[in-house]
Amino acid sequence: MRAWHVIESQAQVWAHEQMSAGRTVPVEAQRQVARLVFDRRFGLGPLQPYVDSRDVENIVVNGCRETWVTYTSGVKEPGPAVAETDEDLIEWVQLLARRGNSGREFSHAFPLLDVALPGGVRLAVVGWVSRRPHLAIRVHRLVDTTLEELTTNGTLSPTLQEFLSAAVRARRNIIVCGEVNTGKTTLVRALTGEIPAAERVITLESDFELFLDDPALAHRRSDVVALEARQANAEGAGQVRLQDLVPACLRLNPDRVIVGEARHGELAPMLEVMYSGARGSMCTLHVHRPEHVFNRVVQLGRRADLGLSVEDLHLMFGLAEPLVVYLRRNSVSNDRFVSQVMEVGPPADSSEPTRNQIFVSGEDGRAIPAGGHISAALLNDLTEHGFDPDLLAAEPVQAGGGWS
């Protein structure tokens, strides 16, 4: 990288100047200075070694001097100071904000910042509405991952892997839900690996996190369009909301649409896409408990300001016929795993969508087959795409499983 060579050369010049003044600078010290300068300008400064480590998952910063690093094992330890003063920290964050795809502002007028940085890093910052600036850094480790790899690490069972793989190939819509930090985005990335390579995929995100258009993933698919929402400028102009991108992306001829996370009014138009625009699409939802997904759909659907009633939203949800995949995280071991899978269908005897609990929670919380609770239409679709229906009867439902 040219920038690295320039900085390394300047570090050598500095070392020679020090030697001329009678101070010896070892070669390793020169390299360390060059690395510190490079990381400050192009990386995350003193936090970059943690970002580069395969064992680090999350980093939070509370003001210039307090840092906490959470590892993939779940262990949380203190990290280094990141700046001399909070003012220096804010200035550094403002530099980072400009590195994102859309170049976001962090100021008194815009005290909340969310930005995706190079290298699979997501940065969230709060300033001016708190006593000190606070940063949260999420490092996405499993960018190039597959369902098979998630089965190996325990997120899926072999049966669930086969089920989800066939569901994607059968162009079934999928909604992945769960609490924060349960691995929803990682599962969606893995699911996209089952989409035929010739299909055109469009991703819509508030902040780039899926990385399906990353050149390093070109071996998986080449026809990917990644779209990111944009905040308004200081004059209040130029905003592009995620819900604006949903209908806009349909004019780009997608085979499938993937919304990284539905948080506002984009869910209602996304359900319309799932029903009539691009079957086999996906999105993620934040849901505390799996049975809350119906109320969450209504809540987000009303944010679209489309005048939709509860009954309208239930009908849209049912007609989309999604599979709802619920993820959990073990707070002790930090393991993530699918806990339940539900099939949603159009309303029948009531205004709410029908539902079949295909996989329910076993004694350890992990998903096991519910013993045949699946529609004939879905089962036929899965069978046509290589799924063995006998797998759904392979394990009995354990006491305490199911949805409350």
MILUMPA-114946 format. One record per residue: residue in three letters; x negated, y, z of N, C-alpha, C in turn. Coordinates in steps of 0.05 Angstrom, whole numbers, padded with zeros to 5 digits, always signed. Atoms other than C-alpha are relative to their C-alpha. Layout:
ALAXYZXYZXYZ ...
END
This chain:
MET-00017-00024+00000+00000+00000+00000-00018+00025+00000 ARG+00017-00023+00003-00029+00066-00021-00002+00017+00026 ALA+00000-00016-00025-00008+00102+00043-00019-00011+00021 TRP+00018+00013-00020-00045+00051+00085-00029+00006-00007 HIS+00028-00005+00008-00109+00060+00045-00008+00029+00005 VAL+00006-00029-00006-00105+00136+00051-00005+00004+00030 ILE+00002-00003-00029-00095+00132+00126-00026-00014+00010 GLU+00024+00015-00008-00151+00080+00133-00025+00016-00007 SER+00023-00017+00008-00198+00126+00095-00004+00024+00018 GLN+00001-00023-00018-00181+00185+00139-00010-00009+00028 ALA+00010+00010-00026-00193+00142+00201-00030-00004-00001 GLN+00028+00003+00003-00262+00126+00174-00015+00027+00001 VAL+00011-00027-00001-00275+00201+00163-00001+00009+00029 TRP-00001-00008-00028-00254+00214+00235-00021-00014+00016 ALA+00021+00015-00014-00300+00158+00260-00028+00011-00005 HIS+00026-00011+00007-00359+00188+00222-00004+00027+00015 GLU+00002-00026-00014-00344+00256+00253-00007-00005+00029 GLN+00006+00006-00028-00344+00225+00322-00028-00009+00003 MET+00028+00009-00002-00410+00190+00308-00020+00023-00003 SER+00017-00024+00003-00440+00256+00285-00002+00016+00025 ALA-00001-00015-00025-00420+00285+00352-00012-00017+00023 GLY+00013+00017-00020-00456+00227+00387+00018-00019+00014 ARG-00019+00019-00012-00394+00185+00403+00004-00024-00019 THR-00003+00024+00017-00393+00113+00376+00029-00009+00000 VAL-00027+00010+00003-00327+00088+00349-00001-00028-00014 PRO+00001+00027+00012-00324+00012+00338+00020-00003-00023 VAL-00017+00005+00024-00293-00014+00273+00029-00007+00009 GLU-00027+00008-00009-00235-00045+00312+00016+00024+00010 ALA-00013-00025-00009-00220+00023+00344+00010+00016-00024 GLN-00008-00014+00024-00218+00054+00275+00026-00011-00011 ARG-00024+00013+00010-00168+00003+00252+00025+00005+00018 GLN-00022-00005-00018-00126+00013+00314+00011+00028-00003 VAL-00009-00027+00005-00123+00088+00302+00016+00002-00026 ALA-00014+00000+00026-00104+00077+00229+00027-00013+00003 ARG-00025+00014-00003-00050+00028+00250+00020+00017+00016 LEU-00017-00018-00016-00022+00077+00302+00012+00022-00017 VAL-00009-00022+00017-00018+00133+00251+00020-00011-00021 PHE-00018+00011+00020+00013+00088+00198+00027-00007+00012 ASP-00025+00008-00012+00065+00060+00246+00017+00024+00008 ARG-00014-00024-00008+00082+00130+00270+00014+00013-00025 ARG-00010-00013+00024+00092+00155+00199+00020-00017-00016 PHE-00016+00017+00017+00122+00095+00164+00014-00023+00015 GLY-00013+00021-00016+00143+00047+00220+00015+00012+00023 LEU-00014-00009-00025+00171+00053+00290-00020+00006+00022 GLY+00020-00009-00020+00109+00079+00324-00009-00022+00019 PRO+00009+00020-00019+00091+00042+00388+00018-00024+00002 LEU-00019+00023+00000+00152-00003+00378-00005-00019-00023 GLN+00003+00016+00023+00128-00030+00312-00011-00028+00005 PRO+00009+00028-00005+00089-00089+00341+00022-00018+00010 TYR-00022+00016-00010+00153-00111+00375+00019-00007-00024 VAL-00017+00005+00024+00192-00104+00309-00013-00022-00017 ASP+00014+00020+00016+00139-00146+00275+00000-00027+00013 SER+00000+00025-00014+00143-00200+00328+00025-00016-00006 ARG-00023+00017+00006+00188-00259+00311+00017-00006+00024 ASP-00014+00007-00025+00209-00265+00384+00018+00022+00010 VAL-00014-00023-00011+00240-00196+00393+00027+00003-00016 GLU-00027-00002+00011+00315-00186+00381+00011+00028+00001 ASN-00011-00027-00004+00335-00119+00410-00019+00017+00017 ILE+00016-00019-00015+00300-00057+00436+00018+00024+00007 VAL-00015-00024-00008+00333-00001+00476-00019+00019+00013 VAL+00017-00022-00010+00302+00066+00494+00017+00020+00015 ASN-00015-00019-00016+00328+00110+00550-00019+00024+00006 GLY+00019-00022-00004+00291+00176+00542-00028-00008-00010 CYS+00026+00004+00012+00218+00182+00522-00017-00021+00014 ARG+00018+00017-00016+00189+00138+00577+00010-00028+00007 GLU-00011+00026-00009+00236+00080+00589+00009-00017-00024 THR-00006+00018+00022+00239+00022+00540+00005-00028+00011 TRP-00005+00028-00008+00269-00048+00547+00002-00017-00026 VAL+00002+00018+00023+00255-00105+00500+00014-00027+00007 THR-00013+00026-00004+00301-00166+00494-00010-00020-00021 TYR+00011+00021+00017+00272-00230+00465+00022-00019-00009 THR-00019+00019+00010+00307-00285+00426+00008-00020+00022 SER-00006+00018-00022+00304-00327+00489+00020+00012+00020 GLY-00017-00013-00019+00347-00276+00525-00015+00015+00022 VAL+00016-00014-00020+00290-00251+00569-00002+00030-00007 LYS+00001-00029+00003+00289-00175+00579-00023+00010+00016 GLU+00024-00010-00013+00224-00140+00595-00005+00030-00007 PRO+00006-00028+00006+00199-00067+00599-00019+00002-00023 GLY+00018-00005+00022+00165-00038+00538-00015+00026+00003 PRO+00016-00025-00002+00120+00022+00523+00016+00025-00002 ALA-00011-00026+00005+00136+00095+00526-00002+00006-00030 VAL+00000-00005+00029+00153+00121+00457-00007+00029-00007 ALA+00006-00028+00005+00140+00196+00464-00009+00014+00026 GLU+00008-00015-00023+00111+00248+00510+00023+00014+00014 THR-00023-00014-00011+00176+00286+00519+00025-00008-00016 ASP-00024+00006+00014+00249+00278+00500+00002+00016-00025 GLU-00001-00016+00025+00241+00334+00450-00016-00013-00022 ASP+00017+00014+00020+00185+00295+00416+00016-00025-00010 LEU-00016+00023+00008+00231+00234+00416+00021+00007-00020 ILE-00021-00009+00019+00287+00272+00382-00012+00007-00027 GLU+00013-00007+00025+00239+00299+00330-00007-00025-00016 TRP+00007+00026+00012+00216+00228+00316+00025-00013-00012 VAL-00025+00012+00009+00288+00203+00310+00009+00014-00026 GLN-00008-00015+00024+00303+00258+00260-00016-00008-00024 LEU+00017+00010+00022+00245+00234+00218+00010-00028-00009 LEU-00010+00027+00007+00272+00162+00221+00026+00002-00015 ALA-00027-00003+00013+00342+00186+00202-00002+00005-00030 ARG+00004-00006+00028+00315+00211+00136-00010-00023-00016 ARG+00010+00023+00015+00288+00143+00118+00022-00018-00010 GLY-00022+00017+00009+00356+00111+00110+00008+00005-00029 ASN-00008-00002+00028+00388+00101+00042+00014+00026-00006 SER-00015-00024+00005+00434+00161+00050-00011+00025+00015 GLY+00012-00023-00013+00389+00206+00092+00018+00014+00020 ARG-00020-00010-00019+00430+00219+00155-00012+00021+00018 GLU+00008-00023-00017+00429+00279+00201+00003-00008+00029 PHE-00002+00004-00029+00415+00277+00276-00006+00028+00012 SER+00002-00027-00010+00428+00344+00310+00022+00006+00019 HIS-00022-00008-00017+00473+00383+00357+00027-00004-00013 ALA-00025+00003+00015+00526+00381+00303+00006-00030-00006 PHE-00004+00028+00006+00515+00306+00290-00016-00016+00022 PRO+00015+00012-00022+00495+00276+00358+00000-00031+00001 LEU-00001+00029+00002+00511+00204+00338-00012-00009-00026 LEU+00014+00009+00024+00466+00167+00289+00001-00030-00002 ASP+00002+00028+00007+00472+00099+00257-00014-00001-00027 VAL+00014+00001+00025+00422+00082+00203-00015-00027-00003 ALA+00015+00025+00006+00392+00020+00170-00027+00008-00010 LEU+00027-00006+00008+00317+00024+00164-00012-00024-00015 PRO+00013+00022+00014+00270-00017+00120-00009-00022+00020 GLY+00010+00022-00016+00250-00085+00145+00021-00014+00017 GLY-00021+00014-00015+00318-00108+00170+00005+00012+00028 VAL-00003-00013-00026+00322-00057+00227+00025+00019-00001 ARG-00022-00019-00002+00386-00021+00249-00005+00017+00025 LEU+00005-00019-00022+00379+00041+00292+00025+00015+00006 ALA-00022-00015-00010+00434+00071+00334-00010+00019+00022 VAL+00010-00020-00019+00421+00136+00373+00023+00018+00009 VAL-00018-00019-00012+00461+00180+00420-00017+00022+00012 GLY+00014-00023-00011+00437+00250+00437+00018+00023+00005 TRP-00014-00025-00007+00462+00315+00467+00027-00004+00014 VAL-00025+00005-00016+00526+00282+00493-00007-00017+00024 SER+00010+00014-00024+00483+00246+00545-00023+00016+00012 ARG+00021-00015-00013+00431+00270+00594-00027-00002-00015 ARG+00025+00005+00015+00375+00240+00552+00007-00014-00026 PRO-00005+00016+00024+00370+00211+00482-00003-00030+00005 HIS+00000+00030-00004+00385+00136+00479+00000-00013-00027 LEU+00003+00015+00025+00364+00089+00423+00006-00029+00005 ALA-00003+00029+00000+00385+00018+00408-00009-00010-00028 ILE+00011+00011+00024+00346-00021+00356+00006-00030-00002 ARG-00006+00029+00006+00372-00087+00327-00018-00009-00022 VAL+00018+00011+00020+00322-00129+00289+00013-00025-00011 HIS-00013+00022+00013+00354-00176+00239-00022-00020-00009 ARG+00020+00020+00005+00312-00239+00238+00008-00020-00022 LEU-00009+00021+00019+00354-00289+00198+00013+00013-00024 VAL-00010-00013+00024+00361-00250+00134+00003-00020-00023 ASP+00000+00020+00021+00344-00306+00085+00007-00027+00014 THR-00007+00024-00015+00384-00361+00120+00022-00015-00015 THR-00020+00017+00013+00431-00418+00100+00017-00014+00021 LEU-00017+00015-00018+00487-00458+00131-00015-00024+00012 GLU+00015+00023-00010+00440-00517+00136-00019+00009+00023 GLU+00018-00009-00022+00391-00476+00178+00016+00007+00025 LEU-00017-00006-00023+00448-00452+00223+00009-00026+00013 THR-00007+00026-00012+00467-00525+00233-00024-00011+00016 THR+00024+00010-00014+00395-00542+00252-00004+00015+00026 ASN+00004-00015-00025+00393-00486+00304+00024-00001+00019 GLY-00022+00004-00018+00460-00506+00333+00024+00019-00002 THR-00023-00019+00004+00506-00450+00308+00024-00015-00011 LEU-00021+00016+00012+00546-00501+00268-00005-00029+00005 SER+00002+00029+00000+00560-00575+00272-00002-00009-00029 PRO+00001+00010+00027+00548-00618+00210+00028+00001-00013 THR-00028+00000+00011+00624-00624+00201+00008+00028-00008 LEU-00008-00028+00005+00634-00549+00206-00016+00011-00023 GLN+00016-00009+00023+00577-00537+00157+00013-00009-00026 GLU-00013+00011+00025+00611-00582+00105+00027+00015-00005 PHE-00027-00013+00002+00679-00549+00119-00004+00028-00011 LEU+00003-00028+00009+00654-00477+00111-00012+00001-00028 SER+00012+00000+00027+00612-00494+00050+00021-00005-00021 ALA-00022+00006+00019+00672-00524+00015+00020+00023-00002 ALA-00019-00023+00000+00716-00465+00036-00010+00023-00017 VAL+00011-00022+00017+00669-00415+00003+00002-00008-00029 ARG-00002+00009+00028+00665-00456-00061+00029+00000-00010 ALA-00028+00001+00007+00741-00462-00060+00012+00028-00001 ARG-00008-00028+00001+00745-00385-00058+00021+00006+00021 ARG-00017-00006-00023+00779-00383+00009-00011+00025+00014 ASN+00008-00023-00015+00777-00315+00044-00008-00007+00028 ILE+00011+00006-00026+00738-00315+00109-00004+00025+00016 ILE+00005-00021-00019+00740-00268+00169-00016-00011+00023 VAL+00017+00009-00022+00683-00278+00218+00003+00020+00023 CYS-00005-00019-00022+00698-00249+00286-00014-00010+00026 GLY+00013+00006-00025+00669-00247+00356-00008+00026+00013 GLU+00009-00024-00014+00639-00199+00406-00026+00010-00012 VAL+00025-00011+00009+00578-00156+00396-00023-00019+00004 ASN+00024+00016-00003+00513-00193+00384+00005-00030+00001 THR-00006+00029+00001+00544-00261+00370-00009-00014-00026 GLY+00011+00012+00024+00513-00271+00301+00020+00001-00024 LYS-00020-00002+00021+00572-00250+00256-00013+00006-00027 THR+00012-00007+00025+00529-00217+00203-00018-00022-00010 THR+00017+00022+00008+00480-00275+00203+00016-00022-00013 LEU-00017+00021+00012+00536-00325+00190+00010+00008-00027 VAL-00010-00009+00027+00564-00282+00133-00022-00003-00020 ARG+00022+00004+00019+00495-00281+00101-00003-00029-00009 ALA+00003+00028+00007+00491-00356+00105+00023-00010-00017 LEU-00023+00008+00016+00561-00364+00077-00003+00009-00029 THR+00003-00010+00028+00543-00322+00016-00019-00018-00016 GLY+00018+00019+00014+00490-00374+00000+00015-00022-00014 GLU-00016+00021+00013+00547-00421-00019+00015+00011-00024 ILE-00014-00012+00023+00575-00372-00071-00016-00007-00025 PRO+00015+00006+00025+00556-00395-00142-00017+00024-00009 ALA+00019-00021+00006+00496-00355-00165+00009+00018-00022 ALA-00008-00016+00023+00530-00330-00228+00021+00021+00008 GLU-00021-00018-00008+00584-00293-00189-00011+00028+00008 ARG+00007-00028-00007+00582-00217-00180+00011+00007+00028 VAL-00007-00006-00027+00582-00197-00107-00005+00029+00006 ILE+00003-00028-00008+00594-00127-00080+00003+00001+00030 THR-00001-00003-00029+00579-00111-00008+00005+00029+00008 LEU-00007-00026-00010+00608-00052+00030-00007+00001+00030 GLU+00009-00002-00027+00576-00029+00095-00001+00029+00010 SER+00005-00026-00012+00574+00029+00143-00030+00006+00000 ASP+00029-00002+00000+00499+00016+00149-00010-00027-00012 PHE+00010+00024+00013+00461-00034+00106-00011-00020+00020 GLU+00009+00021-00018+00453-00099+00145+00000-00027-00013 LEU-00002+00027+00013+00470-00156+00098-00024-00006-00017 PHE+00025+00002+00016+00410-00144+00051+00002-00020-00022 LEU-00002+00019+00021+00439-00188-00003-00013+00009-00026 ASP+00013-00011+00024+00409-00141-00055-00030+00002+00003 ASP+00029-00001-00005+00339-00148-00025-00014-00015-00022 PRO+00015+00014+00021+00290-00165-00081-00011-00027+00009 ALA+00011+00025-00011+00262-00219-00035+00021-00022-00001 LEU-00021+00021+00001+00329-00255-00041+00010-00004-00028 ALA-00008+00003+00028+00332-00252-00117+00002-00029-00008 HIS-00002+00028+00007+00322-00327-00118+00027-00012+00007 ARG-00027+00009-00007+00392-00334-00088+00021+00010-00019 ARG-00018-00011+00020+00429-00286-00133-00011+00027-00009 SER+00011-00024+00011+00414-00228-00178+00022+00021-00005 ASP-00021-00019+00006+00482-00195-00192+00014+00009+00026 VAL-00010-00010-00025+00493-00158-00126+00000+00031-00001 VAL-00002-00029-00003+00518-00087-00115+00004+00006+00029 ALA-00002-00007-00029+00507-00058-00045+00008+00029+00002 LEU-00010-00027-00004+00548+00003-00026+00000+00006+00030 GLU+00001-00009-00028+00540+00043+00038+00016+00026+00004 ALA-00015-00024-00007+00586+00094+00070-00019+00023+00005 ARG+00017-00023-00004+00560+00165+00076+00014+00021+00017 GLN-00012-00020-00017+00571+00218+00129+00001+00027-00015 ALA-00002-00027+00012+00590+00290+00112-00026+00015+00006 ASN+00024-00017-00006+00535+00342+00107+00007+00022+00020 ALA-00004-00021-00020+00528+00403+00152+00024+00017-00006 GLU-00023-00017+00008+00582+00439+00112+00026-00016+00000 GLY-00024+00017-00001+00631+00380+00121+00007-00012-00026 ALA-00005+00011+00026+00626+00358+00049-00016-00025-00005 GLY+00016+00023+00008+00603+00294+00016+00006-00026+00014 GLN-00005+00025-00015+00633+00242+00063+00012-00021-00018 VAL-00012+00023+00014+00648+00174+00033+00005-00022+00021 ARG-00008+00019-00021+00686+00128+00080+00000-00028-00012 LEU+00000+00028+00009+00684+00053+00077+00027-00007-00013 GLN-00026+00005+00012+00759+00052+00063+00003+00012-00028 ASP+00001-00011+00027+00745+00096+00003-00015-00018-00020 LEU+00016+00018+00017+00694+00046-00023+00015-00025-00008 VAL-00014+00026+00006+00742-00014-00020+00014+00002-00027 PRO-00013-00001+00027+00787+00008-00078-00020+00007-00022 ALA+00019-00008+00020+00728+00040-00114-00016-00023-00011 CYS+00017+00022+00008+00688-00024-00115+00015-00019-00020 LEU-00015+00018+00018+00744-00061-00153-00004+00009-00029 ARG+00005-00009+00027+00728-00018-00214-00028-00009-00010 LEU+00027+00010+00007+00658-00049-00213+00001-00030-00007 ASN-00004+00028+00009+00687-00118-00231-00013-00021+00019 PRO+00012+00021-00018+00669-00159-00169+00014-00027-00003 ASP-00013+00026-00004+00681-00233-00164+00008-00004+00030 ARG-00006+00001-00029+00678-00226-00088-00009+00027+00012 VAL+00007-00024-00014+00676-00167-00040-00006-00008+00029 ILE+00008+00006-00028+00641-00170+00028-00002+00026+00015 VAL+00002-00023-00018+00653-00118+00082-00015-00008+00024 GLY+00018+00008-00022+00597-00120+00133+00015+00000+00027 GLU-00015-00001-00024+00643-00098+00189+00024+00019-00004 ALA-00024-00016+00002+00715-00073+00188+00005+00013+00027 ARG-00003-00014-00026+00720-00020+00243+00021+00022-00001 HIS-00018-00023+00001+00767+00034+00217+00023-00007-00019 GLY-00023+00004+00017+00819+00040+00162-00005-00017-00024 GLU+00006+00016+00024+00784-00005+00112+00012-00028+00000 LEU-00010+00027-00001+00816-00069+00137+00025-00004-00017 ALA-00025+00003+00016+00884-00057+00104-00006-00003-00030 PRO+00006+00004+00028+00856-00046+00034-00017-00025-00005 MET+00015+00024+00003+00808-00103+00046+00018-00025-00001 LEU-00019+00022+00001+00866-00150+00060+00014-00001-00028 GLU-00011-00001+00027+00896-00127-00006-00019-00011-00021 VAL+00021+00011+00018+00830-00144-00041+00000-00031+00003 MET+00001+00029-00004+00831-00213-00009+00025-00014-00012 TYR-00025+00012+00011+00903-00224-00033+00000+00000-00030 SER-00004-00003+00029+00900-00198-00104-00025+00008-00016 GLY+00022-00011+00015+00832-00169-00121-00023-00018-00004 ALA+00024+00017+00003+00776-00217-00107+00002-00022+00021 ARG-00003+00023-00019+00793-00284-00074-00028-00011+00007 GLY+00026+00010-00010+00737-00314-00033-00017+00022+00012 SER+00014-00022-00012+00719-00248-00001-00003-00004+00030 MET+00006+00004-00028+00693-00239+00070-00002+00027+00014 CYS+00006-00023-00017+00689-00189+00127-00005-00009+00029 THR+00003+00006-00028+00672-00187+00201+00017+00019+00016 LEU-00017-00015-00019+00713-00162+00260-00012-00003+00028 HIS+00007+00002-00028+00695-00145+00331+00026-00008+00015 VAL-00024+00010-00015+00744-00186+00374-00011-00012+00026 HIS+00008+00011-00026+00737-00201+00449+00008-00029+00003 ARG-00010+00028-00002+00779-00264+00446+00013-00007-00026 PRO-00011+00007+00026+00802-00303+00385+00029+00005-00003 GLU-00028-00004+00002+00875-00296+00401+00007+00030-00004 HIS-00005-00029+00003+00867-00220+00397-00002+00009-00030 VAL+00005-00007+00028+00853-00222+00322+00024+00012-00013 PHE-00025-00011+00013+00926-00208+00303+00005+00028+00008 ASN-00003-00028-00009+00931-00146+00346-00022+00018-00010 ARG+00022-00015+00011+00863-00124+00321+00005+00008-00029 VAL-00007-00005+00027+00887-00129+00250+00020+00023-00002 VAL-00020-00021-00001+00947-00086+00267-00013+00027+00007 GLN+00013-00025-00009+00904-00035+00304-00016+00013-00022 LEU+00016-00011+00021+00855-00027+00247+00016+00008-00025 GLY-00016-00006+00023+00908-00029+00194+00014+00027+00002 ARG-00014-00026-00005+00944+00031+00225-00020+00023-00003 ARG+00019-00022+00003+00879+00071+00222-00003+00008-00029 ALA+00001-00007+00029+00885+00070+00146+00019+00023-00007 ASP-00020-00021+00005+00942+00121+00152+00015-00004-00026 LEU-00015+00006+00024+00980+00086+00097+00030-00003+00006 GLY-00028+00002-00007+01046+00086+00135+00010-00029+00002 LEU-00007+00028-00002+01045+00011+00144+00011-00007+00027 SER-00012+00009-00026+01089-00021+00197-00015-00025+00009 VAL+00012+00025-00010+01068-00079+00241+00007-00023-00018 GLU-00009+00022+00017+01109-00125+00197-00015+00000-00026 ASP+00015-00002+00025+01074-00099+00135-00028-00012+00003 LEU+00027+00009-00005+01006-00112+00165-00001-00030+00005 HIS-00001+00029-00003+01025-00182+00188+00004-00014-00027 LEU-00004+00012+00026+01050-00197+00118-00025+00001-00017 MET+00025-00002+00014+00986-00171+00087-00021-00020+00010 PHE+00019+00019-00012+00945-00213+00135+00007-00028-00008 GLY-00008+00027+00006+00986-00275+00122-00004-00007-00030 LEU+00003+00005+00029+00986-00268+00046-00029-00003-00008 ALA+00028+00004+00006+00910-00262+00046-00010-00028+00006 GLU+00006+00028-00007+00909-00332+00077-00030-00004+00008 PRO+00029+00004-00007+00840-00323+00110-00004-00022+00019 LEU+00009+00017-00022+00802-00372+00152-00013+00019+00020 VAL+00011-00017-00021+00785-00338+00218-00020-00017+00015 VAL+00022+00015-00013+00718-00362+00245-00010+00016+00024 TYR+00006-00015-00025+00704-00343+00318-00027-00010+00011 LEU+00027+00006-00011+00632-00339+00345-00002+00008+00029 ARG+00005-00006-00028+00610-00340+00417-00031+00000+00005 ARG+00028+00001-00008+00544-00327+00452-00002-00008+00029 ASN+00004+00009-00028+00520-00363+00515-00019+00020+00013 SER+00015-00022-00012+00496-00307+00560-00025-00010+00015 VAL+00022+00011-00014+00448-00354+00596-00023-00008-00019 SER+00020+00010+00019+00413-00389+00538-00004+00018-00024 ASN+00000-00018+00024+00427-00334+00486+00007-00015-00025 ASP-00008+00015+00024+00452-00389+00438+00026+00012-00011 ARG-00025-00008+00014+00504-00368+00386+00011-00024-00014 PHE-00013+00023+00013+00554-00417+00359+00029+00006-00006 VAL-00028-00002+00007+00621-00423+00325+00016-00015+00021 SER-00016+00012-00021+00674-00437+00377+00027-00010-00011 GLN-00026+00007+00010+00739-00440+00337+00003+00009-00029 VAL-00007-00008+00028+00766-00437+00266+00030-00003-00003 MET-00029+00000+00003+00838-00419+00249+00007+00007-00029 GLU-00011-00006+00027+00876-00420+00183+00024+00018+00004 VAL-00022-00019-00002+00923-00361+00174+00016-00002-00026 GLY-00017+00002+00024+00983-00364+00127+00023+00021+00002 PRO-00022-00020+00001+01044-00321+00107+00020-00005+00023 PRO-00020+00004-00021+01098-00309+00160+00022-00019-00009 ALA-00021+00020+00007+01151-00363+00164+00025+00006+00018 ASP-00023-00003-00018+01198-00365+00224+00000+00025+00016 SER+00001-00026-00015+01175-00299+00254-00015+00020-00018 SER+00013-00021+00016+01144-00234+00230-00031-00004+00000 GLU+00029+00004-00002+01074-00258+00251-00009-00021-00020 PRO+00010+00021+00018+01030-00299+00204+00000-00027+00014 THR+00003+00027-00011+01030-00374+00213-00029-00005+00005 ARG+00028+00007-00006+00967-00406+00240-00003-00029+00006 ASN+00008+00028-00007+00934-00474+00244-00027+00001+00012 GLN+00026+00001-00014+00878-00487+00293-00015-00024-00010 ILE+00014+00022+00013+00831-00529+00251-00023-00010+00017 PHE+00021+00007-00019+00772-00528+00299+00006+00015+00026 VAL-00005-00011-00026+00781-00516+00374-00025-00003+00017 SER+00023+00001-00017+00732-00507+00431-00001-00026+00015 GLY+00005+00024-00016+00703-00570+00461-00009+00007+00028 GLU+00007-00004-00028+00679-00578+00532-00024+00019+00003 ASP+00023-00018-00001+00614-00541+00516+00005+00026-00014 GLY-00007-00024+00014+00651-00486+00479-00004-00001-00030 ARG+00005+00002+00029+00628-00509+00410+00024-00012-00014 ALA-00023+00008+00015+00678-00522+00355+00000-00029-00006 ILE-00005+00028+00008+00706-00592+00345+00026-00001-00015 PRO-00025+00002+00015+00761-00615+00297+00024-00002+00019 ALA-00024+00001-00016+00831-00605+00324+00017-00024-00006 GLY-00015+00024+00004+00855-00670+00295+00022+00002-00021 GLY-00019+00000+00022+00890-00655+00229+00017+00025-00002 HIS-00017-00024+00002+00920-00585+00241-00011+00018-00023 ILE+00009-00015+00024+00910-00559+00169+00022-00003-00021 SER-00021+00001+00020+00956-00542+00112-00009-00019-00023 ALA+00006+00018+00022+00961-00590+00053-00015+00015-00022 ALA+00012-00016+00021+00942-00534+00005-00030+00004+00005 LEU+00028-00004-00006+00877-00518+00041-00015-00026-00001 LEU+00014+00026+00000+00859-00591+00050-00005-00009-00028 ASN+00004+00008+00028+00869-00604-00024-00022+00017-00013 ASP+00021-00017+00011+00826-00544-00042-00028-00009+00010 LEU+00026+00008-00011+00770-00567+00004-00008-00027-00012 THR+00007+00027+00011+00774-00639-00021-00010+00002-00029 GLU+00008-00004+00027+00769-00615-00093-00028+00011-00002 HIS+00027-00012+00000+00704-00580-00074-00019-00016+00018 GLY+00019+00018-00012+00671-00640-00042+00002-00006+00030 PHE-00002+00004-00029+00696-00640+00030+00015-00027+00005 ASP-00012+00025-00008+00712-00707+00062+00021+00005+00022 PRO-00021-00007-00020+00780-00698+00099-00002-00017+00025 ASP+00003+00017-00023+00763-00756+00145-00017+00013+00022 LEU+00017-00014-00020+00712-00710+00179+00017+00015+00021 LEU-00017-00016-00019+00769-00670+00211+00013-00018+00021 ALA-00011+00018-00021+00792-00731+00249-00022-00016+00014 ALA+00023+00015-00011+00722-00753+00270-00003+00003+00030 GLU+00003-00004-00029+00726-00724+00340+00027+00007+00012 PRO-00025-00006-00013+00785-00723+00387-00001+00028+00013 VAL-00001-00025-00014+00808-00657+00417-00004-00004+00030 GLN+00006+00004-00028+00780-00650+00487+00019+00017+00017 ALA-00017-00015-00019+00820-00626+00547-00012+00027+00004 GLY+00009-00027-00004+00816-00552+00555-00007+00015-00025 GLY+00006-00013+00025+00803-00539+00482+00024+00015-00011 GLY-00023-00015+00012+00847-00497+00436+00000+00029+00007 TRP-00003-00029-00003+00870-00426+00436+00021+00004+00022 SER-00019-00005-00021+00904-00397+00496+00023+00017-00011 
END
